[in-house]
Amino acid sequence: MNFKSTFFILIIFPLLIRAQIDSLESTYIDIYIIDSYITPEQHNFVLSFFTGDSCKSKILFDSKEMVVSDTLTKTHKIEINLNGMINNTSVIKYKILLTDKNNHKIESQIYEVEIPGNILSTYRKDVSLMQVCCFGGIFFGLPSPTLIFRNNQKHLSLTKEIPVFSFYKGSYNYPFGYIGIEYSYIFKEKENFLRAGYKQLIQLNFIKYISLGLNYFMNFKGYNGISSELSLGLFQIQNVFTAYVRYRYNFQPDRKGTDFHEASIGIYSNFFSINL
């Protein structure tokens, strides 16, 4: 082994190792978490921490980087409003990102902050209510497919009924009666009908209810008449809607040969009804 090799091994190599260690140490900064909590009233995430050396800081939170301190300092604090950011998990995870005076980037371990139970409870109730409203809105907006028997011909129609005033006494499962309005469109004849009438509901044990109704209708072209109907409420959906089948007979008292029959299936709900 020559002199140069010996000199490198004994003198230069240890210096290089030491320089590498110093470099690694210089890119490490201690982080001391002081506060990390969520306020139960305002739903704000409060974070404060000290660092072992002056540096700039950010927080990696909800897949976004947010500035905590934009100048070199050892004291860092941020408050983040969580409205619209809380999901169904019980904790929120975040990282602290530091930049030292030499512009070295340092990334912390993953920290967690627990979401207070009252906030989670409120969030889950809101989500549940939103789901019910969305589900209810879709179901409530569905029209009833109807088969019309008229002049020895069959026609397809769509009908939508809205209970406007519902009358209750005793049991609140169903009203004993309601006043509703209804719109129908017959496809083949391109005919529109508007109805208004009263329905009497009788609750039963083997099905949900039987309903008898009487309506006044018009087609906006001089064809006005009366319709009587019978409906059977078969079963409930989500305790809000009731699937039913209905038969209806439409006629004009002063004109023969203008009557027609209807058979339909649909969903009843007093979702937007005014309860009296």
C-alpha positions as CSV (number, residue, x, y, z in Angstrom):
1,M,0.0,0.0,0.0
2,N,1.6,3.3,-1.0
3,F,1.6,6.6,0.8
4,K,-1.3,8.2,-1.0
5,S,-3.6,5.2,-0.3
6,T,-2.7,5.3,3.4
7,F,-3.2,9.0,3.6
8,F,-6.7,8.7,2.0
9,I,-7.8,5.9,4.3
10,L,-6.4,7.5,7.5
11,I,-7.2,11.2,6.9
12,I,-9.5,12.0,3.9
13,F,-12.0,9.1,4.3
14,P,-12.9,9.9,7.9
15,L,-13.3,13.5,6.9
16,L,-15.7,12.6,4.1
17,I,-17.8,10.4,6.5
18,R,-17.9,13.2,9.0
19,A,-19.0,15.7,6.4
20,Q,-21.8,13.3,5.3
21,I,-23.0,12.9,8.9
22,D,-22.9,16.7,9.4
23,S,-24.9,17.1,6.2
24,L,-27.6,14.7,7.4
25,E,-27.7,16.3,10.8
26,S,-28.1,19.7,9.3
27,T,-31.3,18.5,7.4
28,Y,-32.9,17.3,10.6
29,I,-35.0,19.6,12.8
30,D,-36.8,18.5,15.9
31,I,-40.6,19.2,16.0
32,Y,-42.4,19.7,19.4
33,I,-46.2,19.6,19.1
34,I,-47.8,22.0,21.6
35,D,-51.5,22.0,20.5
36,S,-53.3,19.7,18.1
37,Y,-57.0,19.6,18.5
38,I,-60.4,20.5,16.9
39,T,-62.7,23.0,18.6
40,P,-66.2,21.4,19.1
41,E,-68.1,24.6,18.5
42,Q,-66.4,26.3,15.5
43,H,-65.0,23.1,14.0
44,N,-61.6,24.7,13.7
45,F,-58.4,22.6,13.7
46,V,-55.8,24.3,15.9
47,L,-52.1,23.3,15.5
48,S,-49.1,24.9,17.2
49,F,-45.6,23.6,17.5
50,F,-41.9,24.6,18.2
51,T,-39.0,23.6,16.0
52,G,-35.4,23.0,17.2
53,D,-34.1,25.6,14.7
54,S,-35.6,28.5,12.8
55,C,-37.4,27.5,9.7
56,K,-40.4,28.1,7.4
57,S,-43.3,25.7,7.7
58,K,-46.3,24.3,5.9
59,I,-48.9,21.6,6.8
60,L,-49.9,18.9,4.4
61,F,-53.6,18.5,5.2
62,D,-56.4,17.0,3.2
63,S,-54.0,16.6,0.3
64,K,-53.3,20.3,0.3
65,E,-50.3,22.3,1.4
66,M,-51.1,25.2,3.7
67,V,-48.6,27.8,4.8
68,V,-48.1,27.9,8.6
69,S,-45.0,30.3,8.8
70,D,-43.6,32.0,5.8
71,T,-40.6,33.4,7.6
72,L,-37.8,31.8,9.6
73,T,-39.0,31.1,13.1
74,K,-39.1,28.5,15.9
75,T,-42.7,29.2,16.8
76,H,-45.5,28.0,14.4
77,K,-49.3,28.2,14.7
78,I,-52.2,27.7,12.3
79,E,-56.0,27.4,12.6
80,I,-58.0,25.8,9.9
81,N,-61.8,25.8,9.5
82,L,-63.0,22.2,8.8
83,N,-66.5,23.0,7.5
84,G,-67.0,20.8,4.4
85,M,-63.8,18.9,5.1
86,I,-64.8,16.4,7.7
87,N,-65.6,12.9,6.4
88,N,-66.8,9.7,8.1
89,T,-63.5,8.9,9.8
90,S,-62.8,9.5,13.4
91,V,-59.3,11.0,12.9
92,I,-57.6,13.5,10.5
93,K,-54.0,12.8,9.4
94,Y,-51.5,15.5,8.5
95,K,-47.8,16.1,8.0
96,I,-45.6,19.1,8.8
97,L,-43.3,20.3,6.0
98,L,-40.2,22.4,7.0
99,T,-37.7,24.5,5.0
100,D,-34.5,25.4,6.9
101,K,-32.3,28.4,6.5
102,N,-30.2,26.5,3.9
103,N,-33.4,25.7,1.9
104,H,-33.3,22.1,2.9
105,K,-36.7,20.4,2.8
106,I,-37.8,18.3,5.8
107,E,-40.9,16.2,6.0
108,S,-42.3,15.0,9.4
109,Q,-43.9,11.8,10.3
110,I,-47.7,11.4,10.0
111,Y,-49.6,13.0,12.9
112,E,-53.3,12.4,13.8
113,V,-55.9,14.5,15.5
114,E,-59.1,13.0,16.8
115,I,-62.5,14.5,15.7
116,P,-64.8,15.2,18.7
117,G,-67.7,12.9,19.0
118,N,-70.4,15.6,18.8
119,I,-68.9,16.8,15.4
120,L,-69.0,13.3,14.0
121,S,-72.5,12.8,15.3
122,T,-73.7,16.0,13.6
123,Y,-71.9,15.2,10.4
124,R,-73.4,11.7,10.2
125,K,-76.9,13.1,10.9
126,D,-76.4,15.7,8.2
127,V,-75.2,13.0,5.7
128,S,-78.1,10.7,6.6
129,L,-80.6,13.5,6.2
130,M,-79.1,14.5,2.9
131,Q,-79.3,10.9,1.7
132,V,-82.9,10.6,2.7
133,C,-83.8,13.9,1.0
134,C,-82.0,12.8,-2.2
135,F,-83.5,9.4,-2.1
136,G,-86.9,10.9,-1.3
137,G,-86.7,13.5,-4.0
138,I,-85.9,10.9,-6.6
139,F,-88.8,8.7,-5.5
140,F,-91.2,11.5,-5.0
141,G,-90.5,12.8,-8.5
142,L,-91.2,9.5,-10.2
143,P,-94.4,9.6,-12.3
144,S,-96.9,6.7,-12.2
145,P,-97.1,4.6,-15.4
146,T,-100.8,4.2,-16.4
147,L,-102.6,2.1,-18.9
148,I,-105.7,3.7,-20.4
149,F,-108.6,1.8,-22.0
150,R,-110.5,4.1,-24.3
151,N,-112.7,3.3,-27.3
152,N,-111.5,-0.3,-27.4
153,Q,-107.9,0.9,-27.6
154,K,-105.0,0.9,-25.1
155,H,-102.9,4.0,-24.5
156,L,-99.9,4.6,-22.3
157,S,-99.9,7.6,-19.9
158,L,-97.7,9.0,-17.2
159,T,-99.4,10.6,-14.1
160,K,-98.0,12.5,-11.2
161,E,-100.1,13.2,-8.1
162,I,-99.2,15.6,-5.3
163,P,-101.2,15.5,-2.0
164,V,-101.7,19.2,-1.0
165,F,-103.7,19.0,2.2
166,S,-103.6,16.0,4.5
167,F,-106.1,15.5,7.4
168,Y,-105.0,13.6,10.5
169,K,-106.7,12.2,13.6
170,G,-105.4,9.6,16.0
171,S,-102.8,7.5,14.1
172,Y,-100.1,9.4,12.2
173,N,-99.1,6.5,9.9
174,Y,-101.4,7.8,7.2
175,P,-103.9,10.6,7.0
176,F,-107.6,9.7,7.1
177,G,-107.9,11.7,3.9
178,Y,-106.2,14.3,1.6
179,I,-106.9,16.7,-1.1
180,G,-104.6,16.3,-4.1
181,I,-103.9,17.6,-7.6
182,E,-102.7,15.5,-10.4
183,Y,-101.3,15.9,-13.9
184,S,-101.5,13.2,-16.7
185,Y,-100.1,13.0,-20.2
186,I,-101.4,10.5,-22.7
187,F,-98.7,9.8,-25.3
188,K,-100.5,8.5,-28.4
189,E,-103.2,11.2,-28.3
190,K,-100.8,13.9,-26.9
191,E,-103.5,14.9,-24.5
192,N,-103.0,16.6,-21.1
193,F,-105.3,16.1,-18.1
194,L,-105.4,18.1,-14.8
195,R,-107.3,16.6,-11.8
196,A,-108.2,17.8,-8.3
197,G,-110.0,15.7,-5.8
198,Y,-110.4,14.2,-2.4
199,K,-109.2,10.7,-1.3
200,Q,-110.4,8.8,1.8
201,L,-107.9,6.4,3.3
202,I,-108.8,3.4,5.4
203,Q,-105.9,1.6,7.1
204,L,-106.0,-2.2,7.1
205,N,-104.0,-5.1,8.7
206,F,-103.2,-7.2,5.6
207,I,-102.2,-4.3,3.4
208,K,-101.4,-0.7,4.3
209,Y,-104.6,1.0,3.2
210,I,-107.5,1.1,0.8
211,S,-108.4,4.5,-0.6
212,L,-111.6,5.7,-2.3
213,G,-111.5,9.0,-4.3
214,L,-113.5,11.4,-6.3
215,N,-112.0,13.9,-8.7
216,Y,-112.9,16.6,-11.1
217,F,-110.8,16.7,-14.3
218,M,-110.3,18.6,-17.5
219,N,-108.1,18.3,-20.6
220,F,-107.9,22.0,-21.4
221,K,-109.9,21.4,-24.7
222,G,-113.5,21.4,-23.3
223,Y,-113.5,17.8,-22.1
224,N,-114.4,18.1,-18.4
225,G,-115.7,15.3,-16.2
226,I,-115.6,13.3,-13.0
227,S,-113.5,10.3,-12.1
228,S,-114.0,7.8,-9.3
229,E,-111.1,5.6,-8.1
230,L,-110.0,2.8,-5.9
231,S,-106.4,2.5,-4.6
232,L,-104.7,-0.2,-2.6
233,G,-101.6,0.7,-0.6
234,L,-99.5,-2.5,-0.7
235,F,-96.1,-2.0,1.1
236,Q,-93.9,0.8,2.4
237,I,-90.4,1.9,1.1
238,Q,-88.1,3.5,3.7
239,N,-91.1,4.1,5.9
240,V,-91.8,7.2,3.8
241,F,-93.3,5.9,0.5
242,T,-96.1,3.5,-0.1
243,A,-96.4,1.5,-3.4
244,Y,-99.9,1.3,-4.6
245,V,-102.1,0.0,-7.5
246,R,-105.1,2.1,-8.7
247,Y,-108.2,1.7,-10.8
248,R,-110.0,4.8,-12.1
249,Y,-113.2,5.4,-14.1
250,N,-113.5,8.7,-15.9
251,F,-116.8,9.9,-17.4
252,Q,-118.8,13.0,-18.3
253,P,-122.3,13.0,-16.7
254,D,-124.0,14.7,-19.6
255,R,-122.3,12.9,-22.5
256,K,-122.3,9.2,-23.2
257,G,-119.5,7.3,-25.0
258,T,-116.8,9.6,-23.6
259,D,-115.9,7.5,-20.6
260,F,-112.6,5.6,-20.2
261,H,-110.8,3.4,-17.6
262,E,-107.3,3.6,-16.1
263,A,-105.1,1.1,-14.3
264,S,-101.9,2.4,-12.7
265,I,-99.1,1.7,-10.3
266,G,-97.3,4.3,-8.3
267,I,-95.8,5.6,-5.1
268,Y,-97.8,7.6,-2.5
269,S,-96.2,10.1,-0.1
270,N,-97.3,13.2,1.7
271,F,-93.7,14.5,1.6
272,F,-94.7,18.0,0.6
273,S,-98.2,18.0,2.0
274,I,-99.6,20.5,4.4
275,N,-100.8,18.5,7.4
276,L,-104.0,19.6,9.1
